Amino acid sequence: MNANNLPAAIAKLVMDDIITNGGSSRSFKDLNKPETGYMVSFKNPTLVLDQPVSLFLSIKHFVVDALASGVANDYTYLGGWRDDKTGLVHIDISVNIPDLDSAIVLAKAMGQIAIFDVVGDRSIYL
């Protein structure tokens, strides 16, 4: 994928996933969803949105900034989900960790309250 097209392409995929499925993660390397493992979000950067009208542009700008800072790379994912209780949309950068124990250790070190089990399609609260 052309690096100039990446921010718009990944932003659109995650936005569409949020709208149709409530959320997902997409690889910065190949735009694919993870198939196994556990998603652990970085503490920063994060983005919380309450205006769905600006969703695409907000995510695209977030991606541009994450790429420029180096936090987004071939080993990370752009994640997004809608909180059904608040209606807020959360966007972050995450990594896919193959085993549960390592994912929990990393998540605690990053101050996270949960990880996402890709195969089980569920959040695991710490």
N, C-alpha and C positions, 0 to 999 in steps of 0.2 A: 504494500500500500504506500502511496506517495505520502510523505510526512506532512505535506501541506493539507492533504485531505483527511488525515487522521482525526483531528479534533471534531470536525463536523460528522464524520462517519460514526465514531464511537458514541458521540453525544446523541445522535439520532437513534442508534440501536438501544442504548440504555433508556432513553426517554420512551421509546415504543414499548420496551419491556416493562417499564413502570406503569404505563397506561394500560397495557393488556394483561399483565400478570402480577402486578404489584411490585415488581423489581427484578433485578438480576445483576450479574457481574459479567464484564466483557474484558478479554485480554487486550492489553495495549499492543502486544506482538502480532496477533492474528485476528482479533475481534471475536474470537470464539468464546462461548461460555465454558466454565470449568465443568468437567464431567465427574470428578471425584474430589475427595479431600474436604478441607474445612477452610472457609474464608475468614481471615483475620484482618480487620481494618487497622490502618495506621491512625494514630491519634490526631495527626494533622497531615495534610489539610482536609477539612470537611466543609460541606456546604449544606445549609438547611434552607429550604424554600417553602414559602406558603402561597405563592402565586403561580399556579400552573401555566398561566398565559406566557410567562417568561422562561419556562422550563428549558427549552432547547438552547436559547442563547446563554442562559446562566450556566448550563452544563458545558457548553462549548467553551466559554471563557474560563471555567474551572479547569478544563482539560488543557487549554493553552498554557495556563499558569503552572499546572502540575508538570507538564512537559518541559517548560522553560526552567523550572527549579530542579529538574532531574529526578523528582520523586516518582514520576510516571516513566516506566521503562518496559523492556521486554519481559520482565519478571513480575510485573504488577498488573492489577485489574482495576477498572473503573467500576464501582458498584453503586447501585441506587435502589432505593425502596421507598414505598409510601407507608407511613404509619397510619394504620386504619383508625386508631384512637384519636389522633390529633389532626390528621389530614396533611401533615407536613411531609415533604419529600426530602430524604437524606441522600447525599452524594458523598462518596469517599473513595480513597485509594486503598486497595487491599492486596494481600498476598494469599496464595493457595498453599496450604500446608497439608502434606499427605496424611499425617497421623494425628489422632485426637489429642494425645498427651502433649505433643510439641505445640499444637495449636493453642491449647489452654495455657501453657507456659508463656508463649509469645503474647497472647491476648492480655494476660495479667500484667506482663511487663509493659505493655502499651496502654494500660489503664482502661481496657475495654470491659464492657459488662456482659458481652455475649460474642459468640462466634456463629457462623452459619455452616451447617452440615449440608454439603451439596447433594449427596446421594439421598439423605433423609428428608431434604427440602424442609428444614426446620432450624430455628434458632436454638442454640444451647446457651442458657444463661449461666454465668460463672458465679 
